[in-house]
Amino acid sequence: MQRLSLDRAVLEVRDLDAMQRFCEEVLRLPRLVRSATGATFELGRDAGGNVQVMMLIAAETPSPPRRLTLEVSGEEFPATCAQLLAHGARLFESEGSAARGCAWRVLHCRMPEGHHLQVVAIDPSRCAPDSPQYAEHEGT
């Protein structure tokens, strides 16, 4: 996994155990730390080698439902896709996109406590050849 787009990479959750199971069993994220009041998961490393994490904190008043977007590489997407589809995710794919490098593949699934997760990847092999319409705008 590469990147999690969040305004904050922390979720306050009512049921820490359920969210931890989702992160470990469904997302297959490595758990770095677990305590009675929280858990931290590794998402991956950025281009600079820094570890990116998601933190869960037990709270009586959980975070309101949020939409999280996790970006994965094209190579990681097939395995991630199979895993999430087995857990009820829906797959959306752009077909024949005329913009270069933009054939998006998006998985959407519900997480515990009402959160929504989108897993996205770009698959350039699925892009349409450059269209004349795109070429007209390229020079502007």
MOHUJO-V719557 format. One record per run of one state. SS is the DSSP state (H for helix, E for strand, L for the rest). FROM is the first residue (numbers start at 1). TO is the last residue. If there is no record, write none. Layout:
ss->(SS;SS)
from->(FROM;FROM)
to->(TO;TO)
This chain:
ss->(L;E;L;E;L;H;L;E;L;E;L;E;L;E;L;H;L;E;L;E;L;H;L;E;L;H;L;H;L)
from->(1;3;6;10;14;16;27;30;36;38;46;51;59;67;72;74;86;90;94;104;111;112;115;116;123;124;127;132;139)
to->(2;5;9;13;15;26;29;35;37;45;50;58;66;71;73;85;89;93;103;110;111;114;115;122;123;126;131;138;140)
